[in-house]
Amino acid sequence: MGMFWNSMFNSIKTRIIAVFVLTMALTSAAGIFVLGLSRNIVRKMDEMFAANVEIENFLSDLHDINAELTNYLVTSDSDSLLNYYRYKELFSEKVQAMFSELHGIYDQNDLIYKDIAYMAQAYFNEAEAAVEAKRMDNADEYIARYTEANRITGYIRTYADRLNLNILDKNTAQYLNMSENLNKLHTANLVLTISVIALNVLVIAYMTYNMTRPIIKLAHSAEEISRGNFDAEDVEVSSQDELSIMANAFNAMKHSIKDYIRELHNKADTEAKLLEQQIENLRMQSLLADAEMKALQMQINPHFLFNTLNAGVQLATMEGADRTSAFLDSMAKILRYNVKSLDRIVRIEDEIDTIKAYEDLFMVRFGDAIRFEYDIDPDLLDIKVPPLIIQPLVENATIHGIGHLESGGVIKISLEKRGDAVRIGVEDNGAGMDEETRQKILKCQSPDCNETGHTTGIGIYNVVQRLRLFFSCEDVVDVESAPGRGTKVVLKIPCDAVSG
């Protein structure tokens, strides 16, 4: 049993809970004791003045009855007579309840109670006689009866005042006795409160000292370690609680760090040599990448290509081949637009003009098999966007959407403002896609994320990522599609980004 007790109180949590329970028990006991005495005093005070309140209510009811009687005798009002009988019935019940619990004929107050009861009965007798005389139109009789009834009410009030004084004298003596007891109660409560507070302060101070002393040792040792001194003495805690476990763990951590630093020093030279080798390898990789980029740039000279296309346009114009001239001019516009840096900012109008150049190429290539439609809000054409965000969508629509159609293919380009976003839509009436494919595109999990697109080398994934970076917004794309019902890809540009 002793071992169990010691092991139980070796826990900081258990000791804190024990102190809390003890404090609450003492405080609750003191509060319950004071509350019980206070309620007893309040109950006695209520009992002391209950009789006075009852007598005052009795006199008030008697006044109301007499007022209704007077009003009836003066005005012959039937309502007053009905009120008189109603009050009389209630008053009679109250009188019977008040004077039916007398303790004996030798108590002075009991005798007064009996006298008041007899006088109340006499009052009702005279009042009834006055009412009967009033009904018989016997003025002298009801005036005499009414006068006698008023005289009796005066006697009742006199006796009631005397009874109130007697009860007040008795209550005063009881109050002085209770006041003396209440002062003693306040003194006892003050002593008890001070004792509980002193006990709590002593217990809390003792526990705080025992808890903070090893924590201060740990703090000093941690400060030495932060300065690089791992040779400081181990922290020793004599208790067997959580602080002892924490101190042992801290000491073990200190030795582990010391051993680890020693190992790091031993490996420093080897790692430095490896780092130098890695830097050299990275330098070589950078040189190879630079050479590869220059080799790619030398494969096609954009200026030579544009000059050649322009020469072809001029030659076609001179020979009267207008469609060939328009075809080559559109191709030149597209190539010139595509080879520019993707870091620049363009207007939506520039994107639409590029799509119209694509339309000219498609008309030559596919004839009437594909038709382009435009639903453009001209007020939105000056909005700034990253370049090449519409062309990849149009390419996907022609290749994956309506590429299998021999005729009747429609690609609709729309630009509108809806809600809190400007929406750029590319819609086709092609094969469509299932829900799984649509969700993959929305989450950038489609093959388009890992493969380059067609013609431009920029897929939908690239478009979405650039829009998210440009507008600092994740919700920039939506896809509406179903098998056999075509596909609509919508790019959403936040209005607050546009206005900003």
Residue pairs with C-beta under 8 A, 6 or more apart in sequence:
8 14
9 15
9 18
10 239
10 240
10 241
11 241
11 242
12 211
12 241
12 242
12 243
13 242
15 207
15 241
16 207
19 200
19 203
19 204
19 207
22 203
23 196
23 200
26 196
26 199
27 196
30 189
30 192
30 193
30 196
33 192
34 185
34 189
37 185
41 178
41 181
41 182
44 174
44 178
45 175
45 178
48 171
48 174
48 175
49 171
51 167
52 164
52 167
52 168
52 171
54 98
55 160
55 163
55 164
55 167
56 164
57 94
58 94
58 95
58 98
58 160
59 156
59 157
59 160
61 87
61 90
61 91
61 94
62 91
62 120
62 123
62 153
62 156
64 87
65 84
65 87
65 88
65 91
65 127
66 149
66 150
66 153
68 80
68 81
68 83
68 84
68 87
69 80
69 84
69 127
69 130
69 131
69 146
69 149
70 146
71 77
71 80
72 80
72 81
72 84
72 131
72 134
73 130
73 131
73 134
73 142
73 146
76 134
81 131
84 127
84 131
88 124
88 127
91 120
92 124
95 117
95 120
98 113
98 117
99 113
99 114
99 116
99 117
102 110
102 113
102 114
103 110
104 110
105 111
105 114
108 166
109 163
109 166
109 167
112 159
112 162
112 163
112 166
113 163
115 159
116 156
116 159
116 160
116 163
119 152
119 155
119 156
119 159
120 156
122 152
123 149
123 152
123 153
123 156
126 145
126 146
126 148
126 149
126 152
127 145
127 146
127 149
129 141
129 142
129 145
130 141
130 142
130 145
130 146
130 149
131 142
132 142
133 139
133 141
133 142
133 145
134 142
210 239
211 243
214 235
214 237
214 239
214 243
214 244
214 247
215 243
217 235
217 236
217 237
217 247
218 235
218 246
218 247
218 250
221 232
221 233
221 234
221 235
221 250
221 254
222 250
224 232
225 232
225 254
225 257
230 254
230 257
230 258
230 261
232 254
234 251
234 254
235 247
235 250
235 251
236 247
237 243
237 244
237 247
238 244
302 335
302 336
302 339
305 335
306 332
306 335
306 336
309 328
309 331
309 332
309 335
310 332
312 324
312 328
313 325
313 328
313 329
313 332
316 322
316 324
316 325
316 328
317 325
323 364
326 360
327 360
327 361
327 364
330 357
330 358
330 360
330 361
331 357
331 361
333 353
333 354
333 357
334 354
334 357
334 358
334 361
337 350
337 354
337 357
337 387
337 388
338 388
338 391
338 456
340 387
342 386
342 387
342 388
342 458
342 466
344 387
345 384
345 385
345 386
345 387
346 384
346 385
346 386
346 387
347 381
347 382
347 383
347 384
347 385
348 380
348 381
348 382
348 383
348 385
348 415
348 424
349 381
349 382
350 387
351 385
351 387
351 388
351 389
351 390
351 391
352 374
352 376
352 381
352 390
352 413
352 415
354 390
354 391
355 372
355 390
355 391
355 394
355 413
356 372
358 391
358 394
359 372
362 370
362 372
362 398
363 370
366 409
368 407
369 405
369 406
369 407
369 408
369 409
370 398
370 402
370 409
370 410
370 411
371 409
371 410
371 411
372 410
372 411
372 412
372 413
373 410
373 411
373 412
373 413
374 412
374 413
374 414
375 412
375 413
375 414
375 415
375 416
376 413
376 414
376 415
377 415
377 416
377 417
380 415
380 416
380 417
380 422
381 415
383 422
383 493
383 498
385 467
385 470
385 493
386 466
386 467
386 470
388 456
388 458
388 463
389 424
389 463
389 466
389 467
389 491
390 413
390 424
390 426
390 491
391 456
391 458
392 453
392 456
392 458
392 459
392 460
392 462
392 463
393 426
393 460
393 463
393 489
393 491
394 411
394 413
394 426
395 453
395 454
395 455
395 456
396 448
396 453
396 454
396 460
396 489
397 411
397 426
397 427
397 428
397 430
397 487
397 489
398 409
398 411
398 428
399 454
400 430
400 431
401 411
401 428
401 429
401 430
401 431
401 432
401 486
401 487
402 409
402 410
402 411
402 428
402 429
402 430
403 430
404 430
404 431
405 430
408 429
409 428
409 429
409 430
410 428
410 429
411 426
411 427
411 428
412 425
412 426
412 427
412 428
413 425
413 426
414 423
414 424
414 425
414 427
415 422
415 423
415 424
415 425
416 422
416 423
416 425
417 423
417 495
420 494
420 495
420 496
421 492
421 493
421 494
421 495
422 492
422 493
422 495
422 498
423 490
423 491
423 492
423 493
424 490
424 491
424 493
425 488
425 489
425 490
425 491
426 488
426 489
427 486
427 487
427 488
427 489
428 486
428 487
428 488
429 486
430 486
430 487
431 483
431 484
431 486
432 481
432 482
432 483
432 484
432 485
432 486
432 487
433 441
433 481
433 482
433 483
433 487
434 482
434 483
435 482
437 446
437 481
438 479
438 481
439 445
440 446
441 448
441 460
441 479
442 477
442 478
442 479
444 460
444 461
444 464
444 465
446 460
446 461
448 459
448 460
448 461
449 459
449 461
451 459
452 458
452 459
453 459
453 460
453 462
460 477
460 489
463 477
463 491
464 476
464 477
467 473
467 476
467 477
467 491
467 493
468 474
468 476
471 493
471 494
471 497
472 497
473 494
473 497
475 492
476 491
476 492
476 493
477 489
477 490
477 491
477 492
478 489
478 490
478 492
479 487
479 488
479 489
479 490
480 487
480 488
480 490
481 487
481 488
